[in-house]
């Protein structure tokens, strides 16, 4: 008997349409038969021939076969070539993954648990393991950790604090605390039993365990016999313990079930006939279910032994978040009882066949926080995930199927080697005989057209019936690429190597235009709502036809090639290809950059659901771009676009086509999405799509310095690592983002604040390395993402690198002081050297002056004296005329004047005229000549004790002062002139300052053209090793004022007695 509404597969050829229908029920088929018989009856009456009656009998035979659901083959098909349906998996709406010994998974798994940090813990007969979704690690993780009491783990259980409880057969119990510490309980702590079966931490903090026929409770640091204290006899064993939602404690014993009601003092026997209760669970509505070993799975209210599922061994049970009951039998595999709280008299039961689980010996069950079901078996670990996509199983698909949706709500599918399939309202109709692969197109009239690449004909199906037209002879043995209906309802088709063609009025015409490439073929086509034609080619070209003109559209924003599909959505045009996704923006196509690099690559199908979300059929899977991301992208074309990924874990297997037969994604009239991949067609109701996976939990796994572990494996969050800078070479940090559903899709980024604030993208790499960190405090942060938002390490890792003594601030200051002292000493040495050089030069000049004075005295003056005596003697000659004698006397007088002048020069050269070298009196004396002219006020300020100056210095500094004072009075137009004279131990400094009009900056070095006063001052200062500075005192004012300062080192300026 068939359930009402079940589809019956029928294949007939009642006309040249060759239609083979899969009707919803046999009544619909009877109507078809009656229609056919009516037509045949008329022919029989007219012909009356025996052949007609034979035909009638054959039809009746076919009808009787159909009534019982048989499948017949049309005459045009060879026997045995009818399409074969693909069977449903035993555990429906789920995908299965398993890990075995070759993947690092243990065998003999006895128990499973998930701790708060997201890790999956596995208890087995050969030890304790931890699984992060990709890798298995055996506990203890470090060689330095103490070993476990035993390798035979009987159970594992997580507490609410993030810790893990582990029980061992020997007996012993281990508590791995969330803070990284561990506590081991042995028989000396009260575990008086020959074995330990299970440990049970309760949400209120209590911890129970049972084994050896006893039920224990942890009180303080000791285990007490809780069962014995509450009337549980020592005989009868303890096979299972269950705490229901009312905090009643149920215990399965030998042929009895006992219960300790909340608040009661003693256990009491429940009036339920049982044999051996190995496991108990509670349904969503609160009913208790038992696994009565070697009897059945049944609710406690069912007193019969038949139950819902017969058992041939002991079993473990688990109720998932959807109220389905999972049963793991010791050697009978896996079963699932659907919706145990439903009121249906017969529950649907699914059984996993041997090739759908890793082993038939199943022992442990767990539902993780992401909704995945985990199964521990004798050979490894299995995972069942709820599927998002529904696979089309009407026929086994070959190659890349073609898809198209028609206006009547149907979806047409083409698969190589099968007839065309029309799917509507869950009913699949096979149309015609087997065909090759080819493109499908829906005409604007509603007709469906298909190019058969085997017979090279165009087939069209519609309200007017079936029409078949041969292709142009030039296209014989030329595979078609793509096809679409133009705005005038003619057909456009592209053929490999033959370009673009138009079919109209039963004729094929080549489309030619200078903008349409002749050496390339259109892989994707679209006629949008405004009648524009879009053509995509296998290079980087996209061509648009608008108002009859063809134009190549520029593509910007990144590399692009192989445009294989188009779609119109969100008031723009989208294109997909080998490099991803692009969209039309301001007359050019903009390449979309995904948040996860290269995620959009290989996009060959684009559709929009009714919520405005954009779906891509890409190499990474089905990608859902939320409507909010689409809006943001249209406003900001360089936006890093986020997308939800649906792949093999969601029931979508295979990769979409990357060449012909596009688009690989369509949406039907009811809003259901259809996607084609290699060898498969999948459908999805977007409104029922699973929500994005939760963000990964980010943890630090290890921190090592110079290859040595700095903290225990998976140290507590917020830990601080200290590394000595003297022997620090390399810091290695291992991290992880735990997401058991799709760990392969977790991507990372990290940064070390103090070294750099910028995030570094790590891809799927789970380690960060740093070398030679400078002393200081650093903060390591790491984030993980599954393609949506980033989740960050809750408390960053602090890394302290204390400085060595030579890296401390006091040592640095000491070094600075030492360097400064050395520089000062070097400076003083240099200054003294320069002063000695200047002194030597001055001494040389003085010695030269003395030599010159002696030479003048010994030669010129002596000669001049002799000449004077000669003139005097000559003037005494009585024979001379009076006028001649007068001339001789005049010449003699002149010679005496020259002689006296020479003596003065010699005294000047010998500095005998500078017997009283007071610079103060010389400045006062020189300034008096200007005060009588009432040109400006004058002030002389002397600081320090006046000292005698070296003769040459005195002479030169006097000239500099006279020149500067003279310029201030005569040229500055000043109202005040002041002279500042400073005598210090290190230097002599003279400043002549006025408040006049100032000096042009161009004249500060050499003075105005034709004047040599400034040049002379600089030359004289240079001769005595000094420096002249000239500047405007108030450069921002109209009367800027002028300041001339001269500075000479004390060792040069002062006479030796005052130096």
Secondary structure as GFF3:
##gff-version 3
##sequence-region A 1 1059
A	DSSP	beta_strand	8	9	.	.	.	ID=ss1
A	DSSP	beta_strand	19	20	.	.	.	ID=ss2
A	DSSP	beta_strand	22	23	.	.	.	ID=ss3
A	DSSP	alpha_helix	26	47	.	.	.	ID=ss4
A	DSSP	alpha_helix	50	67	.	.	.	ID=ss5
A	DSSP	beta_strand	94	99	.	.	.	ID=ss6
A	DSSP	three_ten_helix	101	103	.	.	.	ID=ss7
A	DSSP	beta_strand	109	114	.	.	.	ID=ss8
A	DSSP	beta_strand	120	124	.	.	.	ID=ss9
A	DSSP	beta_strand	127	131	.	.	.	ID=ss10
A	DSSP	beta_strand	136	138	.	.	.	ID=ss11
A	DSSP	beta_strand	153	158	.	.	.	ID=ss12
A	DSSP	beta_strand	164	168	.	.	.	ID=ss13
A	DSSP	beta_strand	172	176	.	.	.	ID=ss14
A	DSSP	beta_strand	182	185	.	.	.	ID=ss15
A	DSSP	three_ten_helix	187	189	.	.	.	ID=ss16
A	DSSP	beta_strand	198	201	.	.	.	ID=ss17
A	DSSP	beta_strand	207	211	.	.	.	ID=ss18
A	DSSP	beta_strand	214	219	.	.	.	ID=ss19
A	DSSP	beta_strand	222	225	.	.	.	ID=ss20
A	DSSP	alpha_helix	226	229	.	.	.	ID=ss21
A	DSSP	beta_strand	240	243	.	.	.	ID=ss22
A	DSSP	beta_strand	249	253	.	.	.	ID=ss23
A	DSSP	beta_strand	256	260	.	.	.	ID=ss24
A	DSSP	beta_strand	268	269	.	.	.	ID=ss25
A	DSSP	beta_strand	277	282	.	.	.	ID=ss26
A	DSSP	beta_strand	288	292	.	.	.	ID=ss27
A	DSSP	beta_strand	296	299	.	.	.	ID=ss28
A	DSSP	beta_strand	309	310	.	.	.	ID=ss29
A	DSSP	beta_strand	315	319	.	.	.	ID=ss30
A	DSSP	beta_strand	325	329	.	.	.	ID=ss31
A	DSSP	beta_strand	333	337	.	.	.	ID=ss32
A	DSSP	beta_strand	349	351	.	.	.	ID=ss33
A	DSSP	three_ten_helix	354	356	.	.	.	ID=ss34
A	DSSP	beta_strand	362	367	.	.	.	ID=ss35
A	DSSP	beta_strand	373	377	.	.	.	ID=ss36
A	DSSP	beta_strand	381	386	.	.	.	ID=ss37
A	DSSP	beta_strand	390	391	.	.	.	ID=ss38
A	DSSP	beta_strand	402	405	.	.	.	ID=ss39
A	DSSP	beta_strand	411	414	.	.	.	ID=ss40
A	DSSP	beta_strand	420	424	.	.	.	ID=ss41
A	DSSP	beta_strand	427	431	.	.	.	ID=ss42
A	DSSP	beta_strand	440	442	.	.	.	ID=ss43
A	DSSP	beta_strand	448	452	.	.	.	ID=ss44
A	DSSP	beta_strand	457	462	.	.	.	ID=ss45
A	DSSP	beta_strand	465	470	.	.	.	ID=ss46
A	DSSP	three_ten_helix	473	475	.	.	.	ID=ss47
A	DSSP	beta_strand	480	485	.	.	.	ID=ss48
A	DSSP	beta_strand	491	495	.	.	.	ID=ss49
A	DSSP	beta_strand	499	504	.	.	.	ID=ss50
A	DSSP	beta_strand	507	510	.	.	.	ID=ss51
A	DSSP	beta_strand	522	527	.	.	.	ID=ss52
A	DSSP	beta_strand	533	537	.	.	.	ID=ss53
A	DSSP	beta_strand	542	546	.	.	.	ID=ss54
A	DSSP	beta_strand	549	552	.	.	.	ID=ss55
A	DSSP	beta_strand	555	556	.	.	.	ID=ss56
A	DSSP	beta_strand	563	569	.	.	.	ID=ss57
A	DSSP	beta_strand	572	577	.	.	.	ID=ss58
A	DSSP	beta_strand	580	585	.	.	.	ID=ss59
A	DSSP	beta_strand	588	591	.	.	.	ID=ss60
A	DSSP	beta_strand	593	594	.	.	.	ID=ss61
A	DSSP	beta_strand	605	608	.	.	.	ID=ss62
A	DSSP	beta_strand	614	618	.	.	.	ID=ss63
A	DSSP	beta_strand	621	625	.	.	.	ID=ss64
A	DSSP	alpha_helix	627	635	.	.	.	ID=ss65
A	DSSP	beta_strand	640	641	.	.	.	ID=ss66
A	DSSP	beta_strand	644	646	.	.	.	ID=ss67
A	DSSP	three_ten_helix	648	650	.	.	.	ID=ss68
A	DSSP	beta_strand	665	667	.	.	.	ID=ss69
A	DSSP	beta_strand	672	677	.	.	.	ID=ss70
A	DSSP	beta_strand	680	685	.	.	.	ID=ss71
A	DSSP	three_ten_helix	686	688	.	.	.	ID=ss72
A	DSSP	beta_strand	697	705	.	.	.	ID=ss73
A	DSSP	beta_strand	708	709	.	.	.	ID=ss74
A	DSSP	beta_strand	720	722	.	.	.	ID=ss75
A	DSSP	beta_strand	730	738	.	.	.	ID=ss76
A	DSSP	three_ten_helix	743	745	.	.	.	ID=ss77
A	DSSP	beta_strand	747	753	.	.	.	ID=ss78
A	DSSP	beta_strand	760	763	.	.	.	ID=ss79
A	DSSP	beta_strand	767	771	.	.	.	ID=ss80
A	DSSP	beta_strand	776	785	.	.	.	ID=ss81
A	DSSP	beta_strand	790	792	.	.	.	ID=ss82
A	DSSP	beta_strand	797	801	.	.	.	ID=ss83
A	DSSP	three_ten_helix	805	807	.	.	.	ID=ss84
A	DSSP	alpha_helix	809	855	.	.	.	ID=ss85
A	DSSP	pi_helix	856	861	.	.	.	ID=ss86
A	DSSP	alpha_helix	862	875	.	.	.	ID=ss87
A	DSSP	alpha_helix	882	909	.	.	.	ID=ss88
A	DSSP	alpha_helix	919	931	.	.	.	ID=ss89
A	DSSP	beta_strand	937	943	.	.	.	ID=ss90
A	DSSP	alpha_helix	951	971	.	.	.	ID=ss91
A	DSSP	beta_strand	976	983	.	.	.	ID=ss92
A	DSSP	beta_strand	987	994	.	.	.	ID=ss93
A	DSSP	three_ten_helix	1001	1003	.	.	.	ID=ss94
A	DSSP	alpha_helix	1013	1023	.	.	.	ID=ss95
A	DSSP	beta_strand	1027	1032	.	.	.	ID=ss96
A	DSSP	beta_strand	1042	1049	.	.	.	ID=ss97
A	DSSP	alpha_helix	1050	1053	.	.	.	ID=ss98
###
